[in-house]
Amino acid sequence: MKKSLLPIILILITNVIILTLLYLNIEGYILLTRFYKNEFVLVLFISFMILSYYTYYYFSQYNKKVIELNKKNIELAEVNADIVDRNIELAGLNEALIKEKERVRSAMEVRRNFLSVVSHEIRTPLNAIVGFASFIKEFEPDEKEIHSSVKNIYFSSQHLLLLVNDILDYNKIEDGKLKLKILPFRLEKTFELLESMYKGIVRDKGVELIFNITEEIKGKFFEGDETRINQVLINLLSNATKFTNKGKIILDCKTTSKEGDLWTLNIKVTDTGIGISKEDTEIIFQKFIQVDFHRARKFQGSGLGLAITKSLVELFGSEIKVESNIGKGSSFSFDLILPHVHKKDNIIEKESNIAVLSGKTILVADDNVINRTVVKNFLLRWGLGVVEVNNGREAFNYVLSNKCDIILMDIHMPEVDGFEATKLIRKLNDLHKSQTPIIALSADALFETHEKVKECGMNDYISKPFKPQELKQKILKYSILNLQNLKR
Ligand code: ADP
């Protein structure tokens, strides 16, 4: 029994005894009238008072405990609700973790596949380059054999270059660093070049190539990034060629609207090749994806082409669409919104101007003798004079005491690099020397390097391996600018 109830029970027993005695007295069984009756009543009264106090005290204590317990219960209920919430949260996190683990696992698998594909893709053209070069070096092939080996080396190296550029481009796109270079160009010329490039390729496969280009664009100049538009079309045409063994490949280009000078052109590449299933059309634009990895390995490719194509088309402010049926063929299309420009202002015509180049001296600064020789071979053929130096310090010393018209400057060189050498040249007092056009010629394709090239005062950038036509155009451009500066 609880201690606090004991006094109440004792008092209750006493009261019952007193009440019994008083009852017995009233009924006359015992006689208390004369003796102790008043004392009993007094004791009864005091007992009642004590009983009331104890009862009050007991119940108030009890009440306090009940309130405390209630509070604790409420607290416990809150803790419980918290635990339930945390459990729900943990279950959610767990689910997310399982999904993330699955995503990382499949990303790793895709990357593993990508690495194996890329190493295969690199080794295939490398094998051809090394093989044909060794063949020419080891034996004494006749002119026809040399010609065909060199042609194969050229195509394999172009293929290798495309792959490396795709990987670099994709990184640039992912980092949001790929910027379009908007310049006036003739879309019609782009199509002409593509048609002649792919005609030969599809002819060997017995596939017909048709270019349906709207007459309206003939002779018109548009403003846009010609190189990137070309890259998108090359990706689509290469895939169409790769996955089509009979039938046709059609490139359609038609004007869908004109708002002032803003033309919307719809471009569609259709083929009658192997086609893509409905579910695969939803994943082919993801990076490193090749439909049915094992089947796709029958074909060359890195699985980056369509991912790059999609991002480029989005940079053009448009969207790429695909329609395809297994066994029947595919069609990829997008809108190209281009401003039409009327004048040919600022357009340097691409026809070469040998007269401007002849007699000019080009200083080639590069620590790699093979790279110097490659550039020198082209420059000499174009009638230019060439001076070779090994590094930036030698380039600076040459400019100090000699005259040269343009400098082709490698960036990473021992002693003094291309950036430092340019800064030193730009600080020279002789205005003619300090303003010598300097073109960076480097294999460093990082976006940051392009920025640094501009910051340190170089005029332009050409990446290695260089396109001979681009090198010639830039030399021509700076020769003309130099001439105009001298006339002023
Ligand atoms: P790849 O360089 O490997 O071809 P892409 O990103 O260009 O990579 O293409 C991804 C995949 O999409 C290809 O491996 C192929 O399975 C599918 N694909 C793309 N174009 C076509 C097409 N015209 N016909 C059939 N399948 C295609």
Residues whose N, C-alpha, C, O or C-beta is under 5 A from the ligand:
A	BS01	ADP	N239 A240 F243 G273 G275 I276 I284 I289 Q290 V291 A296 Q300 G301 S302 G303 L304 G305 L306 A307 S330
